[in-house]
Amino acid sequence: MQAAVPPSDPAAGFGFQSVAHIEAGIGALARLGELAAGFAPPQAAPVAMLVTDPGVRGAGLLEPALQALREQGYRTEVYDHVVADPSEQVVLQACAQAREAGAGVVIGFGGGSSMDVAKITACLAHPHNALQLAQLYGVESVRARRLPLLQVPTTAGTGSEVTRVAIVTTGASTKSGIVNRALLADAVLLDAQLTRALPAAVTAATGIDAMVHAIEAYTSARRKNPLSDMLAREALRLLGANLLRAVGHGDDLQARESMLRGAMLAGMAFDNAPVAAVHALAYPLGGLHHLPHGLSNALVLPHVLRFNAEAAATQYAELARELLPGQDGDTTQRAQAMIEHMAGLCAGSGLPTRLRDCGIERAGLALLAREAMGQQRLLQNNPRPLLEADALAIYEAAF
């Protein structure tokens, strides 16, 4: 029997950090210019640069943000070439454009990839930084300065708006992470109207991603603490109660707002109590097969939960109270109910549930398992030790 992840002890010491300022509400985007001026007055920093992707611009979401900035006296610059799993080339292009434009404030506007690129851009475009991108990789590898940074998510999933993390694609199938306190934004703006145009599949995948953040933060073997626990529980409650509603009724602003806030709370939780095996096994699916990150998480989630159950049953049973209020049974029964409920949400959201349905062949599972073992930064957080043979068995179960 594996040792269970210890519960957080309110009497034990812990560290916690997150963004200092959050603006949330329907129509909050109209306050973007005013919010930016509080950190970078247009008189001193006249150029505001937005980092986004072509889809966000094509959906017409960008113009109200630009107008709000112009009304405060900013000149605006837009980098809109961010793609999913952004490469080093994309990051460096954004940084070069920011430096050339003389950006005084950087605003991430979009999904997790856009917000990640904005974080790095704010660091590398700082006029007094001589940093190279490679120097940022790792955990607090350098003490970086940055330009004022605001984040405006247009999806409810990654939680990147409130984390110190950015992920960059560094090769054909490899990614490198940056964890640095300089990446924490000065302010975050949440407006659920920006998520209304999301397709059902994107809503589902990003929503499951956020739920994974909450679950893995709550069961993390490292740095789990009372604040991360509280945030993870509330995030899971909001997300679990509203995921299928947001997928099936995209115009339901109440559901959309609950998803957006839940994703943010989950981001706060996992930024302090880091994610584990679900993400470790999801990354090779994205790197080798270019599956969206949220879908990759959903494909392996039920099987990782079942693998971890003997070590994390107490925590899963506690989370069942948020997902299944009034659920009866002992710890094992409630933990099992929680696992099956999450499997049901993945299936009920309309996402594929089998690797074979995503074009992955059985012959490639061994390579996935080997690649997953390279994610020791994440696997060390798992409540149960996971070996390559275990990873292969999980991929087999997901096949």
TAQUILIN-V582956 format. One record per helix or strand of 2 or more residues. SS is the DSSP state (a for helix, b for strand). FROM is the first residue (numbers start at 1). LEN is the number of residues. Records with the same first field share a line. If there is no record, write none. Layout:
SS=FROM-LEN + FROM-LEN
This chain:
b=22-3 + 47-7 + 75-8 + 105-6 + 138-2 + 148-6 + 165-5 + 175-5 + 187-4
a=28-10 + 54-5 + 62-10 + 88-14 + 112-13 + 133-4 + 160-3 + 181-3 + 192-4 + 200-19 + 226-23 + 253-20 + 277-13 + 293-31 + 331-18 + 355-4 + 362-11 + 376-4 + 388-11
